[in-house]
Amino acid sequence: MNNPLEDISIENVLLDLEILIGASVSRVWTQWIDMASWVTSHTIEHVSGEIGSLGLISRASFRHAAEMGYPAPHYHYNQVLKVIPERQYTFKTYSEAGGSYGLRMLGFDDARFIVVDDKTKVTFRFYGEYKTEIPRDPLKTSSGDGNHMMRNLENLKRIVEGRLRT
């Protein structure tokens, strides 16, 4: 049942993902910071600030936005808000002025790194709000985002664990 006090053009999104990587937290952290190397759903471009540091701003362009019928611009921004090396990496996600992908978005991505024996558990949470004037297919937003991010985390795992074997 819809909440009669809530704007129905707003979609709230909560993703809660985790993955166990067979490597030390320092190896996982080093790869995490180089997001462009393991995120496959988006092209990550540096805009300003030092990579891996507080205040870094990057532009993330969703690779399949046009083929999925999203209006341009097909990118959004990320700004790093908190960095505790090898423990926490938090950034804000927000749309271009006027919107990205046909919506206005604001969210917070929080990654935590937990040592489990000689492995690293990465927990990833995204809390977001999308506002749109265009009716959306919920599978293209909330669960679609979860599928993309889980594939990205699996790619992070493959890269880190692959480097251990070489």
Secondary structure by P-SEA (a helix, b strand, c coil): cccccccccbbbbbbbbbbbbcccaaaaaaaaaaccccccccccccccccccccbbbbbbbccccccccccccccbbbbbcccccccbbbbbbbccccccccbbbbbbbbbbbbbcccbbbbbbbbbbbbbbcccccccccaaaaaaaaaaaaaaaaaaaaaaaac
